[in-house]
Amino acid sequence: MDRIGMPMSLNDVCVFVPTWFGGLASVLTGFMAAECSGIPSAAPAAALIMAVIPAHIMRSVGGGYDNECIAVSPEGTITMLGSSSQEIRLPIDTSSTFRSPPWS
């Protein structure tokens, strides 16, 4: 951090890690909401709701370093990637109402 003009001690890093990962978890929740719903405007609403949930605030408060503050972001990432990989695409013939899996 010294290279970008922000000198930080180890104590500062330990204080800010929960807030950094808390913000990342809120943004990832927004991306997941937009991906699952197909509505891009769902992202800010979901991120805002995630940011004010008391259980999330408890895990992402500055200075409250715990392994749960880091774990929520990877869990959200894995869930978002898993749900986006399960997307079923329409077949080439769009007049058909049957949605076949892409491998058939």
Backbone torsions as a table, in degrees:
resi	resn	phi	psi	omega
1	MET	NA	-20.5	177.9
2	ASP	-62.7	-31.6	-177.5
3	ARG	-66.5	-28.9	-180.0
4	ILE	-99.3	10.0	174.5
5	GLY	89.0	17.4	178.6
6	MET	-123.7	87.1	179.2
7	PRO	-67.8	128.6	-179.3
8	MET	-132.3	138.7	174.5
9	SER	-90.1	172.7	177.7
10	LEU	-63.1	-35.1	177.5
11	ASN	-62.9	-42.7	178.4
12	ASP	-62.0	-41.3	179.5
13	VAL	-63.1	-44.3	179.7
14	CYS	-64.3	-30.7	178.6
15	VAL	-75.2	-38.6	-174.0
16	PHE	-88.2	-18.7	-178.4
17	VAL	-56.5	-45.7	178.8
18	PRO	-61.6	-37.7	-179.3
19	THR	-72.1	-36.5	176.6
20	TRP	-62.6	-48.2	-179.3
21	PHE	-72.1	-28.2	174.7
22	GLY	-65.5	-42.4	176.3
23	GLY	-65.5	-40.4	178.4
24	LEU	-63.5	-40.6	178.7
25	ALA	-64.6	-37.1	178.3
26	SER	-66.6	-42.3	179.0
27	VAL	-65.8	-42.5	179.2
28	LEU	-64.7	-34.5	176.1
29	THR	-64.9	-38.7	175.8
30	GLY	-63.1	-43.8	177.2
31	PHE	-61.6	-40.3	-179.9
32	MET	-66.2	-39.0	177.7
33	ALA	-64.3	-41.5	178.2
34	ALA	-66.7	-38.7	-179.7
35	GLU	-68.6	-44.1	-176.0
36	CYS	-75.5	-35.0	-177.3
37	SER	-89.0	-23.8	-176.1
38	GLY	78.4	7.2	-179.1
39	ILE	-113.5	110.5	-177.4
40	PRO	-61.9	-29.1	-179.1
41	SER	-73.9	-5.5	176.2
42	ALA	-75.4	-20.7	-176.6
43	ALA	-62.7	-51.5	-179.6
44	PRO	-65.2	-35.0	179.4
45	ALA	-65.1	-45.2	179.4
46	ALA	-66.2	-39.5	178.8
47	ALA	-64.9	-38.7	178.2
48	LEU	-66.6	-42.6	178.8
49	ILE	-64.3	-42.7	178.2
50	MET	-62.0	-36.4	-177.1
51	ALA	-69.2	-24.8	-176.4
52	VAL	-106.8	2.1	176.6
53	ILE	-68.1	127.2	-176.9
54	PRO	-58.1	-36.6	180.0
55	ALA	-65.7	-35.4	178.3
56	HIS	-73.6	-39.6	177.9
57	ILE	-62.1	-39.7	-179.5
58	MET	-62.2	-34.0	-177.7
59	ARG	-88.2	-12.2	-175.5
60	SER	-122.1	19.2	178.6
61	VAL	-73.1	140.7	-179.4
62	GLY	-62.2	132.3	178.9
63	GLY	90.4	-13.3	-179.7
64	GLY	-94.3	61.0	-174.2
65	TYR	-65.3	125.9	177.6
66	ASP	-151.9	158.5	-179.4
67	ASN	-69.1	-20.1	178.1
68	GLU	-68.6	-27.4	179.8
69	CYS	-65.5	-29.4	178.6
70	ILE	-88.2	-32.3	-172.9
71	ALA	-70.0	-26.7	-176.3
72	VAL	-66.7	-37.8	-179.6
73	SER	-66.0	-48.4	176.4
74	PRO	-64.6	-34.8	176.7
75	GLU	-62.4	-42.9	177.3
76	GLY	-65.6	-37.7	178.6
77	THR	-65.0	-45.4	-179.9
78	ILE	-64.4	-41.0	178.4
79	THR	-64.5	-43.1	179.8
80	MET	-65.2	-44.8	179.5
81	LEU	-66.8	-37.3	177.8
82	GLY	-65.8	-41.5	-179.6
83	SER	-71.9	-33.2	178.9
84	SER	-75.3	-24.5	178.1
85	SER	-77.3	-16.2	-179.5
86	GLN	-92.1	10.9	-177.8
87	GLU	-65.2	132.5	177.6
88	ILE	-99.4	124.5	-178.9
89	ARG	-96.2	152.6	177.5
90	LEU	-70.2	147.5	174.5
91	PRO	-69.2	171.4	-177.8
92	ILE	-60.9	-40.8	179.0
93	ASP	-78.9	100.3	-176.5
94	THR	-80.4	-5.7	177.8
95	SER	-76.5	-19.0	179.2
96	SER	-78.2	143.7	178.6
97	THR	-91.6	-7.9	-179.2
98	PHE	-85.0	129.0	177.3
99	ARG	-100.9	110.1	179.7
100	SER	-94.9	150.8	175.8
101	PRO	-63.4	153.9	-175.8
102	PRO	-66.9	-18.6	-177.5
103	TRP	-88.4	-4.6	-178.2
104	SER	-94.4	NA	NA
